[in-house]
Amino acid sequence: MSATHPSPTRDNRFVSSYTDLVAEVRDRGLLERRHGFYLTRIVGTVVAFAATWTAVIVLGDSWWQLACAVVAAAVSTQFGFLGHDGAHRQIFTSTPANEWTARILAAAGAGLSLHWWRNKHNRHHKAPNQIGIDPDIADGPIAFDPDTAAARSGLYAWFTHRQGWFFIPLLTLEGAALHFASLQGLTARAPVPHRLLEIALITIRLGLGIAVPFIVMTPVQAVCFIVMQLAVFGLLLGGSFAPNHKGMPLVPKDMRVDFLRRQVLMSRNIKGGRVTDFMMGGLNYQIEHHLFPSMPRPNLAKVQPLVRAHCARHAVTYTETSLLASYAIVIRYLNQVGLGHRDPFTCPLVRTYR
């Protein structure tokens, strides 16, 4: 893992320095839309989706369908990434065009709700790893802060003390959890734009994903296909988001941090080449994505040298590691949190202001 570890300073130079960075990035054209990239990626994903389900129908009663399930999960993950990009307005300059693209691709391709996703994800971007604000570290099966872990007892406490080892297996359930959360968010009483359309698209997507296997396969094969697809979908999508913030410092609920350090200090980049970029949907450039949420995915690699140099120049820790190392960090972090360890995960800004 590579990182620079200077002590943060207390002045306001970070605010103006971020403004300077934005100006430089804009001057280099890195915020301009990349329509060719997204057209190719959307068409390619739609073709892959059609080809995969055609293969499912043609193969019929065969255990090779499990390979199709893996491919189908990978294609659904790519739809999820495209929905994420559209929700961040990376694809078009027009807000409605981005929203409709994200809504249709996420719901029809991945079985996910744009409304639910955007509501949750925007809160995460606003305050990554901030206790009580970031929904990604809210109380759930996994405890992300020592206070939550300490409040557990009995079998739940036993699980929490070892939760790091359960983290990756739990990701296999993330696909089903995302589908459920999407429908739950769409059926809530609060106003939801285009509620019926999203419900219809997701219901059709999930319904066909269940019906087709049972039509062309034996019942046992169909169940195995569905379970495999959901498990791999959860691993691929959840596994692309998890390494980026888990195991990075937590920010106390009442602490206010400038935008630059709030995004950089709590994020971790993942090293890799084009395969990593593709499999993680550009989320391996997490620091750059958090600093420039609307930047098109293919430009994140181009802006990385500017961001890294800017952080070094202004003494802001820039963390980057390999995918395997990041998972080792996450597992160790979750186990230590489960045991109530506190100091290794305190935000460096807290130590500065003590």
Backbone torsions as a table, in degrees:
resi	resn	phi	psi	omega
1	MET	NA	138.1	178.2
2	SER	-114.8	134.6	178.0
3	ALA	-162.0	150.9	174.3
4	THR	-101.9	136.8	-172.2
5	HIS	-124.0	55.7	174.3
6	PRO	-79.2	162.4	177.4
7	SER	-82.0	132.2	178.6
8	PRO	-63.4	146.5	177.6
9	THR	-96.6	170.5	-172.5
10	ARG	-101.6	-0.9	-176.6
11	ASP	-84.0	179.9	-175.2
12	ASN	-98.2	17.5	-176.0
13	ARG	-65.8	-21.2	-178.4
14	PHE	-67.2	-33.5	179.9
15	VAL	-64.3	-50.3	-179.5
16	SER	-69.7	-31.8	-179.7
17	SER	-67.5	-35.5	177.2
18	TYR	-66.2	-39.3	176.5
19	THR	-59.1	-41.6	177.9
20	ASP	-64.7	-40.0	179.9
21	LEU	-64.1	-43.7	178.6
22	VAL	-59.6	-42.8	179.8
23	ALA	-61.7	-42.3	179.4
24	GLU	-65.5	-42.4	179.9
25	VAL	-63.6	-42.1	179.4
26	ARG	-65.9	-40.6	179.7
27	ASP	-61.7	-31.2	-179.7
28	ARG	-84.8	0.2	176.7
29	GLY	76.0	18.1	-175.6
30	LEU	-80.4	-6.9	175.4
31	LEU	-98.5	-0.8	178.5
32	GLU	-70.8	146.1	-178.2
33	ARG	-69.7	149.8	-179.3
34	ARG	-116.5	72.8	-173.8
35	HIS	-61.4	-37.8	-179.7
36	GLY	-61.8	-43.3	178.9
37	PHE	-60.1	-48.8	-175.0
38	TYR	-72.0	-33.8	175.9
39	LEU	-62.0	-46.7	178.8
40	THR	-61.9	-43.9	-177.3
41	ARG	-68.0	-41.0	-179.8
42	ILE	-67.3	-48.1	179.6
43	VAL	-61.2	-43.9	179.7
44	GLY	-61.5	-39.7	-179.3
45	THR	-70.3	-40.4	177.3
46	VAL	-63.4	-43.1	178.4
47	VAL	-63.6	-42.8	178.5
48	ALA	-62.6	-39.2	177.8
49	PHE	-61.4	-48.8	-179.5
50	ALA	-63.9	-41.9	-179.1
51	ALA	-65.5	-39.7	-178.7
52	THR	-64.4	-46.8	-178.0
53	TRP	-74.4	-24.9	171.4
54	THR	-65.7	-42.2	177.6
55	ALA	-62.8	-38.3	177.9
56	VAL	-59.6	-45.2	-178.9
57	ILE	-67.8	-41.2	-178.1
58	VAL	-69.3	-41.4	-178.2
59	LEU	-64.5	-38.9	177.9
60	GLY	63.2	-129.9	-174.6
61	ASP	-79.6	83.1	-178.4
62	SER	-150.7	142.6	177.4
63	TRP	-75.8	-7.3	171.4
64	TRP	-66.2	-10.7	177.1
65	GLN	-61.5	-23.9	178.0
66	LEU	-65.3	-33.3	175.2
67	ALA	-66.9	-38.9	176.3
68	CYS	-63.4	-35.4	179.2
69	ALA	-62.6	-40.1	178.4
70	VAL	-64.8	-44.7	179.6
71	VAL	-65.0	-41.7	179.2
72	ALA	-60.9	-39.0	177.9
73	ALA	-65.6	-40.9	179.2
74	ALA	-64.6	-39.1	178.6
75	VAL	-67.0	-42.2	177.1
76	SER	-60.4	-37.7	177.9
77	THR	-62.7	-41.0	178.3
78	GLN	-64.4	-36.9	173.9
79	PHE	-62.9	-38.7	177.2
80	GLY	-61.5	-42.3	178.0
81	PHE	-63.5	-41.2	179.3
82	LEU	-66.2	-38.3	175.1
83	GLY	-63.1	-39.3	176.6
84	HIS	-61.4	-45.1	-179.7
85	ASP	-64.1	-42.4	178.6
86	GLY	-65.1	-39.5	178.9
87	ALA	-62.7	-30.7	177.0
88	HIS	-87.4	4.3	177.8
89	ARG	62.8	38.6	179.5
90	GLN	-87.1	-20.3	-169.3
91	ILE	-86.2	-48.9	-177.5
92	PHE	-122.2	164.3	172.6
93	THR	-79.6	-24.3	-179.3
94	SER	-81.4	126.0	177.9
95	THR	-62.1	-48.3	178.1
96	PRO	-58.9	-39.4	179.7
97	ALA	-63.2	-41.9	176.9
98	ASN	-62.9	-45.6	-176.0
99	GLU	-65.4	-43.3	180.0
100	TRP	-68.0	-38.8	176.9
101	THR	-62.7	-46.8	179.4
102	ALA	-63.6	-41.8	-177.8
103	ARG	-61.6	-46.9	-176.3
104	ILE	-72.7	-45.6	-178.2
105	LEU	-65.5	-42.5	-178.4
106	ALA	-67.8	-45.0	-176.0
107	ALA	-74.4	-51.6	-175.9
108	ALA	-76.0	-30.2	-176.8
109	GLY	-94.0	-36.1	-175.4
110	ALA	-117.9	-9.0	-178.5
111	GLY	73.3	30.8	-177.6
112	LEU	-120.5	151.9	-178.4
113	SER	-95.1	126.3	174.5
114	LEU	-62.0	-43.5	-178.0
115	HIS	-59.2	-51.3	-178.6
116	TRP	-64.5	-45.3	-176.7
117	TRP	-61.8	-47.5	-176.3
118	ARG	-65.2	-40.3	178.9
119	ASN	-60.3	-44.4	-179.9
120	LYS	-72.6	-45.4	-172.9
121	HIS	-70.6	-34.5	178.2
122	ASN	-64.6	-36.8	177.2
123	ARG	-66.7	-34.9	176.1
124	HIS	-64.6	-45.3	-179.4
125	HIS	-65.7	-32.4	-179.0
126	LYS	-64.4	-37.0	-176.2
127	ALA	-151.4	72.3	-178.5
128	PRO	-60.8	132.5	177.6
129	ASN	62.7	20.8	176.6
130	GLN	-93.9	121.2	-176.1
131	ILE	-59.8	133.0	178.1
132	GLY	83.8	-6.7	-178.9
133	ILE	-121.7	-48.8	-178.5
134	ASP	-74.7	114.6	-179.1
135	PRO	-67.1	-18.5	-179.8
136	ASP	-71.2	-14.2	176.3
137	ILE	-119.7	21.2	177.5
138	ALA	-69.9	161.6	-179.5
139	ASP	-60.6	133.4	179.9
140	GLY	-164.7	-156.7	176.8
141	PRO	-55.9	-37.2	178.3
142	ILE	-98.7	133.7	174.6
143	ALA	-93.6	125.4	-177.4
144	PHE	-103.0	-6.2	175.7
145	ASP	-136.4	151.7	-174.3
146	PRO	-60.1	-33.6	-179.3
147	ASP	-64.0	-41.8	177.2
148	THR	-64.0	-43.3	179.9
149	ALA	-63.6	-40.2	-177.0
150	ALA	-66.9	-24.1	-177.2
151	ALA	-80.6	-6.5	-177.0
152	ARG	-90.2	153.1	-177.8
153	SER	-142.7	169.1	176.3
154	GLY	63.2	-140.6	-178.4
155	LEU	-62.5	-33.8	179.2
156	TYR	-64.2	-38.7	177.8
157	ALA	-66.6	-41.2	178.0
158	TRP	-58.6	-45.7	178.1
159	PHE	-61.9	-45.0	-176.5
160	THR	-62.7	-36.6	179.3
161	HIS	-64.4	-20.0	-178.6
162	ARG	-121.5	17.8	-169.5
163	GLN	-61.3	-27.1	179.0
164	GLY	-59.5	-38.7	-179.1
165	TRP	-71.6	-22.8	179.8
166	PHE	-89.7	-9.2	-170.8
167	PHE	-60.7	-51.6	-178.4
168	ILE	-65.2	-44.5	174.2
169	PRO	-57.4	-36.3	179.4
170	LEU	-66.5	-26.8	178.2
171	LEU	-61.9	-24.3	178.2
172	THR	-66.5	-18.7	177.7
173	LEU	-93.0	-7.1	-174.1
174	GLU	-65.4	-34.4	179.4
175	GLY	-60.4	-50.5	178.1
176	ALA	-62.1	-38.4	179.9
177	ALA	-64.3	-38.9	179.4
178	LEU	-66.8	-41.1	177.0
179	HIS	-62.2	-46.0	-179.1
180	PHE	-63.0	-45.8	-179.2
181	ALA	-63.1	-36.2	178.6
182	SER	-62.5	-48.4	180.0
183	LEU	-68.0	-36.5	177.8
184	GLN	-63.0	-42.8	178.9
185	GLY	-65.4	-34.3	-178.8
186	LEU	-76.2	-22.9	-178.9
187	THR	-98.7	6.2	177.3
188	ALA	-69.8	163.6	-177.1
189	ARG	-73.9	-23.5	-178.6
190	ALA	-62.3	151.8	179.0
191	PRO	-60.1	136.5	179.4
192	VAL	-131.5	117.2	177.6
193	PRO	-62.2	130.9	176.3
194	HIS	56.3	41.5	-178.1
195	ARG	-56.4	-51.6	-175.2
196	LEU	-63.7	-37.1	179.0
197	LEU	-64.4	-47.3	-179.7
198	GLU	-63.1	-42.8	178.6
199	ILE	-61.0	-43.1	-179.2
200	ALA	-63.6	-46.6	-178.7
201	LEU	-63.8	-43.7	-179.4
202	ILE	-67.6	-41.3	179.8
203	THR	-63.1	-43.4	178.0
204	ILE	-63.9	-45.5	-179.4
205	ARG	-60.4	-49.4	-178.3
206	LEU	-72.5	-36.3	180.0
207	GLY	-63.5	-46.0	177.5
208	LEU	-66.8	-33.8	178.7
209	GLY	-65.2	-21.5	176.2
210	ILE	-95.7	-42.6	-174.5
211	ALA	-68.1	-46.5	-175.9
212	VAL	-57.7	-47.9	177.9
213	PRO	-57.2	-40.1	-179.0
214	PHE	-71.9	-23.9	178.3
215	ILE	-76.3	-40.7	-172.1
216	VAL	-101.9	-10.4	-177.2
217	MET	-120.9	171.1	170.2
218	THR	-71.2	158.9	179.7
219	PRO	-55.7	-41.1	-179.5
220	VAL	-65.6	-45.0	178.4
221	GLN	-62.6	-39.8	-179.8
222	ALA	-62.9	-44.6	178.6
223	VAL	-62.7	-45.1	179.4
224	CYS	-62.2	-40.0	178.7
225	PHE	-61.1	-48.4	-177.5
226	ILE	-64.7	-43.8	179.3
227	VAL	-63.7	-43.9	179.5
228	MET	-61.9	-45.4	-178.7
229	GLN	-62.4	-45.8	179.7
230	LEU	-63.6	-41.9	-177.8
231	ALA	-65.4	-46.1	-178.9
232	VAL	-68.9	-37.7	176.5
233	PHE	-59.5	-44.8	177.7
234	GLY	-63.8	-42.2	179.0
235	LEU	-63.5	-44.8	-176.0
236	LEU	-71.1	-46.5	-176.8
237	LEU	-77.0	-50.5	178.3
238	GLY	-63.8	-36.5	-179.9
239	GLY	-71.0	-15.9	176.7
240	SER	-83.5	-26.8	-179.3
241	PHE	-91.1	-35.3	-172.4
242	ALA	-58.8	-43.1	-174.9
243	PRO	-68.9	-11.3	-170.1
244	ASN	-81.3	-23.7	-177.9
245	HIS	-135.8	-26.9	-178.1
246	LYS	-65.0	131.6	-177.4
247	GLY	88.9	-1.3	172.6
248	MET	-93.2	165.8	-173.9
249	PRO	-58.5	146.3	173.1
250	LEU	-95.4	144.1	-179.4
251	VAL	-107.1	128.7	177.1
252	PRO	-57.0	151.2	-174.0
253	LYS	-58.5	-37.9	-173.2
254	ASP	-93.7	6.8	-178.4
255	MET	-88.0	135.5	176.0
256	ARG	-105.6	127.7	-176.9
257	VAL	-127.3	140.8	177.8
258	ASP	-61.9	157.4	-172.0
259	PHE	-58.4	-45.3	-176.4
260	LEU	-57.9	-54.5	-177.5
261	ARG	-72.7	-31.1	177.9
262	ARG	-60.0	-36.2	-178.3
263	GLN	-86.6	-38.8	-174.0
264	VAL	-79.2	-46.6	-173.9
265	LEU	-66.9	-26.0	-177.1
266	MET	-99.9	9.1	-177.1
267	SER	-121.3	156.1	-179.9
268	ARG	-135.0	129.5	175.0
269	ASN	-87.2	155.3	177.9
270	ILE	-114.6	123.6	178.8
271	LYS	-69.8	152.9	176.9
272	GLY	158.5	175.0	180.0
273	GLY	-105.7	-147.1	-175.3
274	ARG	-66.1	-33.5	178.7
275	VAL	-64.3	-44.1	177.5
276	THR	-63.0	-43.1	177.9
277	ASP	-57.0	-43.4	-177.6
278	PHE	-70.6	-48.7	-175.3
279	MET	-68.2	-27.4	-179.8
280	MET	-103.0	5.4	176.1
281	GLY	60.4	28.6	-178.9
282	GLY	82.3	-2.9	-178.9
283	LEU	-72.4	-9.8	175.0
284	ASN	-68.5	-18.1	172.2
285	TYR	-96.6	57.2	-171.9
286	GLN	-65.6	-39.0	179.9
287	ILE	-62.0	-48.8	-179.4
288	GLU	-64.5	-39.1	179.3
289	HIS	-63.9	-39.2	179.7
290	HIS	-71.9	-32.6	177.6
291	LEU	-74.4	-33.0	-178.1
292	PHE	-133.2	74.6	-174.1
293	PRO	-59.5	-29.7	-178.1
294	SER	-92.3	4.5	179.0
295	MET	-71.2	130.4	177.9
296	PRO	-55.8	142.5	-175.4
297	ARG	-50.1	-46.4	-176.8
298	PRO	-67.7	-13.8	179.8
299	ASN	-88.3	-9.8	-177.7
300	LEU	-63.7	-40.0	178.4
301	ALA	-65.4	-33.3	-178.9
302	LYS	-72.5	-31.8	-178.2
303	VAL	-85.5	-14.0	-176.3
304	GLN	-55.3	-47.0	179.3
305	PRO	-59.8	-35.8	178.4
306	LEU	-66.0	-43.5	-178.6
307	VAL	-68.0	-43.6	179.7
308	ARG	-61.3	-44.0	179.0
309	ALA	-65.7	-38.8	179.4
310	HIS	-63.5	-43.2	179.6
311	CYS	-65.0	-41.8	178.3
312	ALA	-64.0	-39.7	-178.8
313	ARG	-66.4	-31.7	-176.9
314	HIS	-109.0	16.4	174.1
315	ALA	57.6	48.1	176.0
316	VAL	-115.0	125.5	-177.2
317	THR	-59.4	126.9	177.4
318	TYR	-117.7	114.1	-173.0
319	THR	-107.2	132.7	179.7
320	GLU	-147.7	137.1	-179.3
321	THR	-151.4	178.0	178.8
322	SER	-82.3	166.3	-178.8
323	LEU	-64.2	-45.7	-179.7
324	LEU	-64.1	-42.5	178.7
325	ALA	-63.8	-35.9	-179.6
326	SER	-65.5	-39.6	178.3
327	TYR	-68.2	-36.5	175.5
328	ALA	-61.9	-40.7	178.1
329	ILE	-63.6	-44.5	-178.7
330	VAL	-62.7	-45.9	-179.7
331	ILE	-62.1	-46.6	178.9
332	ARG	-62.5	-42.9	179.7
333	TYR	-60.2	-48.4	-177.6
334	LEU	-65.2	-37.7	176.7
335	ASN	-65.1	-41.0	179.8
336	GLN	-68.4	-39.3	175.5
337	VAL	-62.5	-42.7	179.6
338	GLY	-60.8	-28.3	178.3
339	LEU	-89.8	1.2	175.4
340	GLY	89.6	9.5	177.9
341	HIS	-69.5	141.1	-170.1
342	ARG	-121.9	-50.8	-168.9
343	ASP	-58.7	-39.0	-176.5
344	PRO	-62.5	-15.8	-172.9
345	PHE	-116.5	14.4	177.8
346	THR	-78.3	135.2	179.3
347	CYS	-58.0	134.3	-179.8
348	PRO	-59.3	-24.1	178.0
349	LEU	-67.4	-30.4	177.7
350	VAL	-64.8	-43.6	179.4
351	ARG	-63.7	-33.9	-179.5
352	THR	-66.2	-38.1	-174.3
353	TYR	-94.7	2.5	177.1
354	ARG	-65.5	NA	NA
